[in-house]
Amino acid sequence: MNWWANDCNQGHDCPARVAKIGRRDYAKEPCPPSPAPRYLKHLAKWVLICIAAAFSAILTLVATHA
């Protein structure tokens, strides 16, 4: 039986599927580092600053009206 015949009963291990003749797996370049962690850290810092400013404004309003 030829390896290209339609009645190949070897399934997943069929030589037609397994053969990698002439195929080379070259090393891929690593992906550049993502700037997302830096942006998230910057965003978290400013969110905390805004929360602190709002809290101090509330305390100031409460102190002046008391």
PyMOL Python script that loads the backbone (N, CA, C, O; Angstrom):
from pymol import cmd

cmd.read_pdbstr("""\
ATOM      1  N   MET A   1       0.841  -1.163   0.000  1.00  0.00           N
ATOM      2  CA  MET A   1       0.000   0.000   0.000  1.00  0.00           C
ATOM      3  C   MET A   1       0.900   1.244   0.000  1.00  0.00           C
ATOM      4  O   MET A   1       1.901   1.301   0.715  1.00  0.00           O
ATOM      5  N   ASN A   2       0.535   2.206  -0.790  1.00  0.00           N
ATOM      6  CA  ASN A   2       1.268   3.451  -0.864  1.00  0.00           C
ATOM      7  C   ASN A   2       0.834   4.377   0.272  1.00  0.00           C
ATOM      8  O   ASN A   2      -0.300   4.291   0.741  1.00  0.00           O
ATOM      9  N   TRP A   3       1.735   5.269   0.719  1.00  0.00           N
ATOM     10  CA  TRP A   3       1.411   6.161   1.821  1.00  0.00           C
ATOM     11  C   TRP A   3       0.394   7.214   1.428  1.00  0.00           C
ATOM     12  O   TRP A   3      -0.233   7.822   2.297  1.00  0.00           O
ATOM     13  N   TRP A   4       0.220   7.441   0.142  1.00  0.00           N
ATOM     14  CA  TRP A   4      -0.736   8.459  -0.300  1.00  0.00           C
ATOM     15  C   TRP A   4      -2.107   7.876  -0.606  1.00  0.00           C
ATOM     16  O   TRP A   4      -3.007   8.598  -1.036  1.00  0.00           O
ATOM     17  N   ALA A   5      -2.272   6.589  -0.390  1.00  0.00           N
ATOM     18  CA  ALA A   5      -3.551   5.939  -0.690  1.00  0.00           C
ATOM     19  C   ALA A   5      -4.618   6.410   0.290  1.00  0.00           C
ATOM     20  O   ALA A   5      -4.314   6.750   1.434  1.00  0.00           O
ATOM     21  N   ASN A   6      -5.848   6.428  -0.154  1.00  0.00           N
ATOM     22  CA  ASN A   6      -6.961   6.893   0.675  1.00  0.00           C
ATOM     23  C   ASN A   6      -7.331   5.904   1.767  1.00  0.00           C
ATOM     24  O   ASN A   6      -7.978   6.283   2.743  1.00  0.00           O
ATOM     25  N   ASP A   7      -6.938   4.655   1.626  1.00  0.00           N
ATOM     26  CA  ASP A   7      -7.328   3.644   2.603  1.00  0.00           C
ATOM     27  C   ASP A   7      -6.238   3.408   3.650  1.00  0.00           C
ATOM     28  O   ASP A   7      -6.067   2.283   4.120  1.00  0.00           O
ATOM     29  N   CYS A   8      -5.506   4.453   4.014  1.00  0.00           N
ATOM     30  CA  CYS A   8      -4.473   4.352   5.037  1.00  0.00           C
ATOM     31  C   CYS A   8      -5.153   4.199   6.394  1.00  0.00           C
ATOM     32  O   CYS A   8      -5.918   5.074   6.802  1.00  0.00           O
ATOM     33  N   ASN A   9      -4.887   3.108   7.092  1.00  0.00           N
ATOM     34  CA  ASN A   9      -5.544   2.809   8.361  1.00  0.00           C
ATOM     35  C   ASN A   9      -4.662   3.123   9.567  1.00  0.00           C
ATOM     36  O   ASN A   9      -4.956   2.657  10.668  1.00  0.00           O
ATOM     37  N   GLN A  10      -3.615   3.881   9.399  1.00  0.00           N
ATOM     38  CA  GLN A  10      -2.711   4.144  10.513  1.00  0.00           C
ATOM     39  C   GLN A  10      -3.170   5.317  11.379  1.00  0.00           C
ATOM     40  O   GLN A  10      -2.600   5.545  12.447  1.00  0.00           O
ATOM     41  N   GLY A  11      -4.154   6.041  10.959  1.00  0.00           N
ATOM     42  CA  GLY A  11      -4.709   7.114  11.771  1.00  0.00           C
ATOM     43  C   GLY A  11      -3.756   8.279  11.950  1.00  0.00           C
ATOM     44  O   GLY A  11      -3.175   8.776  10.986  1.00  0.00           O
ATOM     45  N   HIS A  12      -3.602   8.708  13.193  1.00  0.00           N
ATOM     46  CA  HIS A  12      -2.801   9.893  13.481  1.00  0.00           C
ATOM     47  C   HIS A  12      -1.322   9.678  13.193  1.00  0.00           C
ATOM     48  O   HIS A  12      -0.607  10.641  12.919  1.00  0.00           O
ATOM     49  N   ASP A  13      -0.849   8.442  13.250  1.00  0.00           N
ATOM     50  CA  ASP A  13       0.561   8.143  13.018  1.00  0.00           C
ATOM     51  C   ASP A  13       0.877   7.870  11.552  1.00  0.00           C
ATOM     52  O   ASP A  13       1.946   7.350  11.234  1.00  0.00           O
ATOM     53  N   CYS A  14      -0.025   8.209  10.681  1.00  0.00           N
ATOM     54  CA  CYS A  14       0.176   7.970   9.252  1.00  0.00           C
ATOM     55  C   CYS A  14       1.416   8.737   8.787  1.00  0.00           C
ATOM     56  O   CYS A  14       1.557   9.914   9.117  1.00  0.00           O
ATOM     57  N   PRO A  15       2.315   8.107   8.035  1.00  0.00           N
ATOM     58  CA  PRO A  15       3.531   8.778   7.578  1.00  0.00           C
ATOM     59  C   PRO A  15       3.242  10.042   6.779  1.00  0.00           C
ATOM     60  O   PRO A  15       4.069  10.954   6.754  1.00  0.00           O
ATOM     61  N   ALA A  16       2.095  10.113   6.130  1.00  0.00           N
ATOM     62  CA  ALA A  16       1.766  11.311   5.370  1.00  0.00           C
ATOM     63  C   ALA A  16       1.562  12.493   6.304  1.00  0.00           C
ATOM     64  O   ALA A  16       1.801  13.634   5.908  1.00  0.00           O
ATOM     65  N   ARG A  17       1.127  12.248   7.531  1.00  0.00           N
ATOM     66  CA  ARG A  17       0.908  13.332   8.484  1.00  0.00           C
ATOM     67  C   ARG A  17       2.174  13.640   9.293  1.00  0.00           C
ATOM     68  O   ARG A  17       2.436  14.797   9.620  1.00  0.00           O
ATOM     69  N   VAL A  18       2.945  12.617   9.611  1.00  0.00           N
ATOM     70  CA  VAL A  18       4.058  12.761  10.532  1.00  0.00           C
ATOM     71  C   VAL A  18       5.296  13.328   9.850  1.00  0.00           C
ATOM     72  O   VAL A  18       6.094  14.003  10.501  1.00  0.00           O
ATOM     73  N   ALA A  19       5.477  13.076   8.568  1.00  0.00           N
ATOM     74  CA  ALA A  19       6.702  13.477   7.879  1.00  0.00           C
ATOM     75  C   ALA A  19       6.863  14.988   7.879  1.00  0.00           C
ATOM     76  O   ALA A  19       5.935  15.725   7.547  1.00  0.00           O
ATOM     77  N   LYS A  20       8.062  15.442   8.259  1.00  0.00           N
ATOM     78  CA  LYS A  20       8.373  16.868   8.281  1.00  0.00           C
ATOM     79  C   LYS A  20       9.613  17.130   7.430  1.00  0.00           C
ATOM     80  O   LYS A  20      10.487  17.901   7.826  1.00  0.00           O
ATOM     81  N   ILE A  21       9.687  16.511   6.298  1.00  0.00           N
ATOM     82  CA  ILE A  21      10.857  16.635   5.443  1.00  0.00           C
ATOM     83  C   ILE A  21      10.926  18.049   4.880  1.00  0.00           C
ATOM     84  O   ILE A  21       9.953  18.551   4.317  1.00  0.00           O
ATOM     85  N   GLY A  22      12.068  18.677   5.034  1.00  0.00           N
ATOM     86  CA  GLY A  22      12.270  20.003   4.483  1.00  0.00           C
ATOM     87  C   GLY A  22      11.665  21.110   5.323  1.00  0.00           C
ATOM     88  O   GLY A  22      11.685  22.270   4.911  1.00  0.00           O
ATOM     89  N   ARG A  23      11.140  20.792   6.466  1.00  0.00           N
ATOM     90  CA  ARG A  23      10.514  21.807   7.315  1.00  0.00           C
ATOM     91  C   ARG A  23      11.467  22.172   8.447  1.00  0.00           C
ATOM     92  O   ARG A  23      11.990  21.295   9.134  1.00  0.00           O
ATOM     93  N   ARG A  24      11.683  23.441   8.632  1.00  0.00           N
ATOM     94  CA  ARG A  24      12.572  23.896   9.698  1.00  0.00           C
ATOM     95  C   ARG A  24      11.792  24.781  10.647  1.00  0.00           C
ATOM     96  O   ARG A  24      11.003  25.628  10.228  1.00  0.00           O
ATOM     97  N   ASP A  25      12.022  24.576  11.908  1.00  0.00           N
ATOM     98  CA  ASP A  25      11.399  25.406  12.924  1.00  0.00           C
ATOM     99  C   ASP A  25      12.425  26.422  13.407  1.00  0.00           C
ATOM    100  O   ASP A  25      13.290  26.106  14.224  1.00  0.00           O
ATOM    101  N   TYR A  26      12.324  27.617  12.907  1.00  0.00           N
ATOM    102  CA  TYR A  26      13.251  28.664  13.305  1.00  0.00           C
ATOM    103  C   TYR A  26      12.774  29.278  14.617  1.00  0.00           C
ATOM    104  O   TYR A  26      11.576  29.321  14.899  1.00  0.00           O
ATOM    105  N   ALA A  27      13.712  29.745  15.396  1.00  0.00           N
ATOM    106  CA  ALA A  27      13.368  30.363  16.681  1.00  0.00           C
ATOM    107  C   ALA A  27      12.640  31.681  16.403  1.00  0.00           C
ATOM    108  O   ALA A  27      13.081  32.497  15.594  1.00  0.00           O
ATOM    109  N   LYS A  28      11.530  31.861  17.085  1.00  0.00           N
ATOM    110  CA  LYS A  28      10.762  33.093  16.915  1.00  0.00           C
ATOM    111  C   LYS A  28      11.370  34.189  17.778  1.00  0.00           C
ATOM    112  O   LYS A  28      11.974  33.926  18.818  1.00  0.00           O
ATOM    113  N   GLU A  29      11.197  35.419  17.323  1.00  0.00           N
ATOM    114  CA  GLU A  29      11.658  36.548  18.122  1.00  0.00           C
ATOM    115  C   GLU A  29      10.740  36.715  19.323  1.00  0.00           C
ATOM    116  O   GLU A  29       9.529  36.529  19.203  1.00  0.00           O
ATOM    117  N   PRO A  30      11.293  37.061  20.475  1.00  0.00           N
ATOM    118  CA  PRO A  30      10.425  37.282  21.632  1.00  0.00           C
ATOM    119  C   PRO A  30       9.571  38.530  21.414  1.00  0.00           C
ATOM    120  O   PRO A  30       9.993  39.483  20.758  1.00  0.00           O
ATOM    121  N   CYS A  31       8.378  38.505  21.969  1.00  0.00           N
ATOM    122  CA  CYS A  31       7.487  39.651  21.858  1.00  0.00           C
ATOM    123  C   CYS A  31       8.065  40.821  22.654  1.00  0.00           C
ATOM    124  O   CYS A  31       8.690  40.619  23.695  1.00  0.00           O
ATOM    125  N   PRO A  32       7.859  42.023  22.171  1.00  0.00           N
ATOM    126  CA  PRO A  32       8.350  43.169  22.951  1.00  0.00           C
ATOM    127  C   PRO A  32       7.573  43.272  24.251  1.00  0.00           C
ATOM    128  O   PRO A  32       6.413  42.866  24.317  1.00  0.00           O
ATOM    129  N   PRO A  33       8.205  43.813  25.288  1.00  0.00           N
ATOM    130  CA  PRO A  33       7.498  43.902  26.572  1.00  0.00           C
ATOM    131  C   PRO A  33       6.285  44.810  26.456  1.00  0.00           C
ATOM    132  O   PRO A  33       6.319  45.834  25.774  1.00  0.00           O
ATOM    133  N   SER A  34       5.228  44.422  27.125  1.00  0.00           N
ATOM    134  CA  SER A  34       3.977  45.173  27.070  1.00  0.00           C
ATOM    135  C   SER A  34       4.045  46.384  28.002  1.00  0.00           C
ATOM    136  O   SER A  34       4.532  46.267  29.127  1.00  0.00           O
ATOM    137  N   PRO A  35       3.566  47.541  27.550  1.00  0.00           N
ATOM    138  CA  PRO A  35       3.562  48.719  28.425  1.00  0.00           C
ATOM    139  C   PRO A  35       2.376  48.725  29.388  1.00  0.00           C
ATOM    140  O   PRO A  35       2.259  49.638  30.206  1.00  0.00           O
ATOM    141  N   ALA A  36       1.497  47.732  29.310  1.00  0.00           N
ATOM    142  CA  ALA A  36       0.280  47.716  30.129  1.00  0.00           C
ATOM    143  C   ALA A  36       0.558  47.772  31.630  1.00  0.00           C
ATOM    144  O   ALA A  36      -0.123  48.540  32.309  1.00  0.00           O
ATOM    145  N   PRO A  37       1.505  47.020  32.207  1.00  0.00           N
ATOM    146  CA  PRO A  37       1.727  47.117  33.653  1.00  0.00           C
ATOM    147  C   PRO A  37       2.134  48.527  34.096  1.00  0.00           C
ATOM    148  O   PRO A  37       1.730  48.990  35.163  1.00  0.00           O
ATOM    149  N   ARG A  38       2.929  49.198  33.274  1.00  0.00           N
ATOM    150  CA  ARG A  38       3.345  50.553  33.614  1.00  0.00           C
ATOM    151  C   ARG A  38       2.140  51.496  33.595  1.00  0.00           C
ATOM    152  O   ARG A  38       1.999  52.341  34.478  1.00  0.00           O
ATOM    153  N   TYR A  39       1.268  51.351  32.585  1.00  0.00           N
ATOM    154  CA  TYR A  39       0.076  52.189  32.503  1.00  0.00           C
ATOM    155  C   TYR A  39      -0.875  51.917  33.661  1.00  0.00           C
ATOM    156  O   TYR A  39      -1.460  52.847  34.216  1.00  0.00           O
ATOM    157  N   LEU A  40      -1.030  50.649  34.027  1.00  0.00           N
ATOM    158  CA  LEU A  40      -1.917  50.315  35.137  1.00  0.00           C
ATOM    159  C   LEU A  40      -1.391  50.870  36.457  1.00  0.00           C
ATOM    160  O   LEU A  40      -2.168  51.343  37.287  1.00  0.00           O
ATOM    161  N   LYS A  41      -0.080  50.814  36.653  1.00  0.00           N
ATOM    162  CA  LYS A  41       0.506  51.361  37.875  1.00  0.00           C
ATOM    163  C   LYS A  41       0.297  52.877  37.922  1.00  0.00           C
ATOM    164  O   LYS A  41      -0.026  53.423  38.977  1.00  0.00           O
ATOM    165  N   HIS A  42       0.476  53.551  36.801  1.00  0.00           N
ATOM    166  CA  HIS A  42       0.262  54.988  36.715  1.00  0.00           C
ATOM    167  C   HIS A  42      -1.208  55.331  36.990  1.00  0.00           C
ATOM    168  O   HIS A  42      -1.502  56.276  37.721  1.00  0.00           O
ATOM    169  N   LEU A  43      -2.123  54.563  36.403  1.00  0.00           N
ATOM    170  CA  LEU A  43      -3.557  54.778  36.619  1.00  0.00           C
ATOM    171  C   LEU A  43      -3.932  54.565  38.083  1.00  0.00           C
ATOM    172  O   LEU A  43      -4.684  55.356  38.652  1.00  0.00           O
ATOM    173  N   ALA A  44      -3.415  53.505  38.692  1.00  0.00           N
ATOM    174  CA  ALA A  44      -3.726  53.224  40.097  1.00  0.00           C
ATOM    175  C   ALA A  44      -3.224  54.343  40.998  1.00  0.00           C
ATOM    176  O   ALA A  44      -3.897  54.712  41.961  1.00  0.00           O
ATOM    177  N   LYS A  45      -2.052  54.883  40.695  1.00  0.00           N
ATOM    178  CA  LYS A  45      -1.515  55.993  41.491  1.00  0.00           C
ATOM    179  C   LYS A  45      -2.449  57.196  41.434  1.00  0.00           C
ATOM    180  O   LYS A  45      -2.747  57.798  42.465  1.00  0.00           O
ATOM    181  N   TRP A  46      -2.914  57.552  40.234  1.00  0.00           N
ATOM    182  CA  TRP A  46      -3.772  58.723  40.101  1.00  0.00           C
ATOM    183  C   TRP A  46      -5.168  58.491  40.660  1.00  0.00           C
ATOM    184  O   TRP A  46      -5.799  59.430  41.145  1.00  0.00           O
ATOM    185  N   VAL A  47      -5.658  57.271  40.602  1.00  0.00           N
ATOM    186  CA  VAL A  47      -6.953  56.969  41.231  1.00  0.00           C
ATOM    187  C   VAL A  47      -6.839  57.153  42.739  1.00  0.00           C
ATOM    188  O   VAL A  47      -7.735  57.729  43.355  1.00  0.00           O
ATOM    189  N   LEU A  48      -5.762  56.677  43.340  1.00  0.00           N
ATOM    190  CA  LEU A  48      -5.567  56.860  44.782  1.00  0.00           C
ATOM    191  C   LEU A  48      -5.405  58.332  45.151  1.00  0.00           C
ATOM    192  O   LEU A  48      -5.904  58.768  46.189  1.00  0.00           O
ATOM    193  N   ILE A  49      -4.713  59.099  44.313  1.00  0.00           N
ATOM    194  CA  ILE A  49      -4.577  60.536  44.568  1.00  0.00           C
ATOM    195  C   ILE A  49      -5.940  61.218  44.513  1.00  0.00           C
ATOM    196  O   ILE A  49      -6.237  62.074  45.347  1.00  0.00           O
ATOM    197  N   CYS A  50      -6.767  60.850  43.545  1.00  0.00           N
ATOM    198  CA  CYS A  50      -8.114  61.442  43.432  1.00  0.00           C
ATOM    199  C   CYS A  50      -8.987  61.058  44.621  1.00  0.00           C
ATOM    200  O   CYS A  50      -9.736  61.893  45.128  1.00  0.00           O
ATOM    201  N   ILE A  51      -8.905  59.821  45.067  1.00  0.00           N
ATOM    202  CA  ILE A  51      -9.680  59.391  46.233  1.00  0.00           C
ATOM    203  C   ILE A  51      -9.221  60.163  47.470  1.00  0.00           C
ATOM    204  O   ILE A  51     -10.050  60.600  48.267  1.00  0.00           O
ATOM    205  N   ALA A  52      -7.921  60.332  47.636  1.00  0.00           N
ATOM    206  CA  ALA A  52      -7.398  61.077  48.786  1.00  0.00           C
ATOM    207  C   ALA A  52      -7.828  62.539  48.724  1.00  0.00           C
ATOM    208  O   ALA A  52      -8.169  63.119  49.755  1.00  0.00           O
ATOM    209  N   ALA A  53      -7.821  63.146  47.538  1.00  0.00           N
ATOM    210  CA  ALA A  53      -8.245  64.535  47.390  1.00  0.00           C
ATOM    211  C   ALA A  53      -9.731  64.683  47.699  1.00  0.00           C
ATOM    212  O   ALA A  53     -10.135  65.645  48.353  1.00  0.00           O
ATOM    213  N   ALA A  54     -10.545  63.742  47.236  1.00  0.00           N
ATOM    214  CA  ALA A  54     -11.979  63.792  47.523  1.00  0.00           C
ATOM    215  C   ALA A  54     -12.231  63.621  49.017  1.00  0.00           C
ATOM    216  O   ALA A  54     -13.077  64.311  49.586  1.00  0.00           O
ATOM    217  N   PHE A  55     -11.511  62.716  49.647  1.00  0.00           N
ATOM    218  CA  PHE A  55     -11.679  62.483  51.084  1.00  0.00           C
ATOM    219  C   PHE A  55     -11.274  63.722  51.885  1.00  0.00           C
ATOM    220  O   PHE A  55     -11.937  64.086  52.857  1.00  0.00           O
ATOM    221  N   SER A  56     -10.174  64.368  51.467  1.00  0.00           N
ATOM    222  CA  SER A  56      -9.754  65.574  52.183  1.00  0.00           C
ATOM    223  C   SER A  56     -10.736  66.722  51.950  1.00  0.00           C
ATOM    224  O   SER A  56     -10.955  67.536  52.847  1.00  0.00           O
ATOM    225  N   ALA A  57     -11.327  66.795  50.759  1.00  0.00           N
ATOM    226  CA  ALA A  57     -12.328  67.825  50.499  1.00  0.00           C
ATOM    227  C   ALA A  57     -13.577  67.593  51.349  1.00  0.00           C
ATOM    228  O   ALA A  57     -14.161  68.544  51.869  1.00  0.00           O
ATOM    229  N   ILE A  58     -13.979  66.359  51.489  1.00  0.00           N
ATOM    230  CA  ILE A  58     -15.138  66.029  52.335  1.00  0.00           C
ATOM    231  C   ILE A  58     -14.846  66.386  53.795  1.00  0.00           C
ATOM    232  O   ILE A  58     -15.693  66.959  54.480  1.00  0.00           O
ATOM    233  N   LEU A  59     -13.648  66.044  54.262  1.00  0.00           N
ATOM    234  CA  LEU A  59     -13.289  66.379  55.649  1.00  0.00           C
ATOM    235  C   LEU A  59     -13.256  67.891  55.858  1.00  0.00           C
ATOM    236  O   LEU A  59     -13.670  68.391  56.905  1.00  0.00           O
ATOM    237  N   THR A  60     -12.763  68.609  54.859  1.00  0.00           N
ATOM    238  CA  THR A  60     -12.716  70.069  54.965  1.00  0.00           C
ATOM    239  C   THR A  60     -14.124  70.655  55.030  1.00  0.00           C
ATOM    240  O   THR A  60     -14.386  71.558  55.824  1.00  0.00           O
ATOM    241  N   LEU A  61     -15.029  70.143  54.198  1.00  0.00           N
ATOM    242  CA  LEU A  61     -16.416  70.625  54.216  1.00  0.00           C
ATOM    243  C   LEU A  61     -17.110  70.316  55.531  1.00  0.00           C
ATOM    244  O   LEU A  61     -17.852  71.142  56.062  1.00  0.00           O
ATOM    245  N   VAL A  62     -16.865  69.121  56.053  1.00  0.00           N
ATOM    246  CA  VAL A  62     -17.479  68.727  57.317  1.00  0.00           C
ATOM    247  C   VAL A  62     -16.919  69.591  58.455  1.00  0.00           C
ATOM    248  O   VAL A  62     -17.663  69.986  59.353  1.00  0.00           O
ATOM    249  N   ALA A  63     -15.637  69.881  58.424  1.00  0.00           N
ATOM    250  CA  ALA A  63     -15.007  70.668  59.484  1.00  0.00           C
ATOM    251  C   ALA A  63     -15.470  72.115  59.457  1.00  0.00           C
ATOM    252  O   ALA A  63     -15.619  72.740  60.508  1.00  0.00           O
ATOM    253  N   THR A  64     -15.700  72.652  58.263  1.00  0.00           N
ATOM    254  CA  THR A  64     -16.106  74.055  58.177  1.00  0.00           C
ATOM    255  C   THR A  64     -17.581  74.257  58.531  1.00  0.00           C
ATOM    256  O   THR A  64     -17.961  75.337  58.982  1.00  0.00           O
ATOM    257  N   HIS A  65     -18.400  73.250  58.335  1.00  0.00           N
ATOM    258  CA  HIS A  65     -19.836  73.368  58.637  1.00  0.00           C
ATOM    259  C   HIS A  65     -20.169  72.933  60.060  1.00  0.00           C
ATOM    260  O   HIS A  65     -21.323  73.044  60.472  1.00  0.00           O
ATOM    261  N   ALA A  66     -19.229  72.459  60.794  1.00  0.00           N
ATOM    262  CA  ALA A  66     -19.517  71.996  62.151  1.00  0.00           C
ATOM    263  C   ALA A  66     -19.508  73.086  63.160  1.00  0.00           C
ATOM    264  O   ALA A  66     -19.736  72.834  64.343  1.00  0.00           O
TER     265      ALA A  66
END
""", "prot")
cmd.dss("prot")
cmd.show_as("cartoon", "prot")
cmd.util.cbc("prot")
cmd.orient("prot")
